[in-house]
Amino acid sequence: MKKLLLGIFMLLCLVSCGSGPNDTVSKFINNIKAGKPREAAKYAIDDSFEGDLEITYNNKTQELLFKTLLKNLEYKIVGTEKQDNDTTIVTVEVTNLDVQKVFLQVFQKMSQEVFTNKDSKSLSVEERFKQEIEAKDKPKTKNRTKFIVKKTPQGEKVVVTAENIDVLLGKLNTTLLNLGNLGKEEETAVELPETGPSTGVSQKPEELRDQNK
């Protein structure tokens, strides 16, 4: 009888530990990493976000970059803060390819080739990007982002922001918006436009909570 009760208790612990805000965020990120946007969208509070997660490739270099970012995506949950009965902030530390440094290295090396390699054939932009992306010692970056998890009738869902996705993908969008500022101080960076299913990138979790009151 004691063994039976112990077994039931352990089962209940496993079930309770396997759910919650952290688990919801993990499932969302794991599906992003696996290249399954439709599955990831199931954990997003806005159904329209599925379209934003669909990845289409315009060329081989873009495809290689995205697949490299997904392959190198690593994360760990470093904080959980309950805001109210329906809202929890989950802080995630993300390690991925440093897209800004990759772009900077490509531009620097191409500039050097233009002025120094007079006799040798210079690599094309696509070839240079491929070389940097596939390098064994490619640069990595570590950033933190806050995921807002809300309780809904369908269970706990993530209020995904474009900033969340930007951090997961090594600050790709930020880099593309600041190509003219590569290598400069962060103060000169241009903010991402306020787009997304439910929030602008420049909005912080505190502002989202104020909107929901």
N, C-alpha and C positions, 0 to 999 in steps of 0.2 A: 504493500500500500504506500509506504514511504517513497519507494522508488518510482511508483506511478505519479505521485504528487510532485516529486522532484523533476520528473520528465516533463510534466505539464508546465511547471514553472519555467524550466529552461526554454521550452517552446515559445511560451509567452514572451520571454526576454528577447529571443531571437526575432520574433515578429515585431515587437516594439522598437528594437534597435535598428531594424531594417527600414524604418519609415521616418518621416520627419523632414524638416527643411534641408538639412545637410544631404539626406538621401535624394531629395528632389533635385537639388543643384548638381549632385554627382551624376545622376542619370541624364540630366540635360547635357552636361559637358561630355560625358562618355559617348553619347550619341553624336555630338558634334565631331569629336575626335575620330569616331568610326565612319564619318562621312554619311550619316543617316539623318538628314535635316528633318524629314517627316516624323521620325521617331522623337527627335529632340523637341519638335514643335508641340508634341503631346504634353510636355511639361511646361510650356509657356502659357501665360494667362491670356494672351491675345492670339486667336486662331489665325489671323492674317499674317502672323510673323513667319509662318511656314514658307511663304513665297520669298521672304527676305533671306531665308536660310538656304534656298536652292542655289547651288553653285553651277554656273555655266562657264565654259572656258572658250575664250576667243582665239587662243593660240597655245602652242606647246609650252612656252615659257610660263604663261599664267597657270597652266595646269600643273606644271612641275612645282611652282612656288606654293600653290594651295595644298598639294599633296604633301609637300615637305613640312608645311606649317602644321597640318593635321598629325603627321607622323611624329613630330617633335614636341607636340603639346603635352606638357606635364603640369599637374596641379596638386595642390593640397589645401584643404580647408583649414584656415588658421584662426577663425573666430566666428562665433554665433551670438547675435544680440537680439533678444526678443523685444520688440517695440510695443506691441499690444497683443490682444488675444488673437488677432488675425494677421499680424505682420512680424516677420523675422528677417533680420539682415544677416546674410552669410558672407563672410569675407574670405576670398579665395586668392591664394598666391599662385601665379601662373608663370611657368618657365617655357619659353619658346624661342624660335629663331628671332634674332634682332633684325627686323626688316630694314630699319633705318640704316644700320651699319652695312648691311648687304648692298643696299642702293648706293651708299656713299663709297664703298669699296669699288663697285662697278664703275661709277663715274670717275673716280680718281685714277683707276688703272687705265681706263679708256683715254683719259686726258694725257696720261704719261705716254701711252703708245703713240698718240698723235704727234707729240713733240720729240720723242726719243727714238722710236723704232722706224727709222727711215727705210731700211731695206727689208725688214720682215713684214709679213702679212698680219694686219691687226685682226683681232677677233671681232665678230659681229656683236651687237648688243645681246642677241639671244644666246650666243655662245658664251659670252662673258657672264651673263646671269646664270647660265647652267653650270659654269665652272665654280662660281661662288656658292651657289645653293648646294651643290654636291660635295663641296669641300669637307674634309673630315673635321677640320677645326673651325667650322662656321660659327660666327658669333651668336651668343645666346643672351637673352634679356629676361629679367625677373620683375614682374609687376603685380600689383594687387588690385582687385576689383571687388565691389560689393554687389551681391545679388539680393534682390528683394523678393522674398517668398511670401505669398498671400494665401490665406485659406479661402477656398471657393467651394461651392456645392459639389464640384467634381473632384475635390481633393486639393492638396497644396500645389500651387503653380508659381512659376518664376515670372516676375515682371522684367522681361529681358530688355536691356537697353543696348543701343549701338556701342556704347562704351564697353559693355561686357564683352561683346563680340570682338571689338577692336583689341582688347587686352588678350583674349584667347588666341587671336591670330597675330601676335607679336607686334601690335600697333601698326598693322598694315594700312588701315584707312588714314590714320594720323600721318603716316609717312607720305602717302600719295597726295595728301592735302598740303604738305609742307616740303615738296621737292626743292623749292627755291631756298629753303632754310636748312638743308642738310648740313650737319656738323656745327650748327649754331646753337646758342643757348636756348633752353626750352621756353624762355619768356617770349621768343619771337614766333613760336608755333601758332598756327591758325587753328581755331577750334573747329571741330567737326560740325556740320550743319545739324539743325534740330530735326532729325528724321528718325523714323522708327515707329513701331506699332503703338506705343503708348507714352513715349518720352523722347525728348531731345538728348543728344549725347552730353550736352553741357549741364544737364540737370543732375543733381545729386540725390541720393536716397532721402535726405531730409526734405528736399523740395517735393519729391513724389509723395511723401507721407502727408505734407501739408495739403496737397491737391486732393488726397483721398478723404480728408476730414470733412 
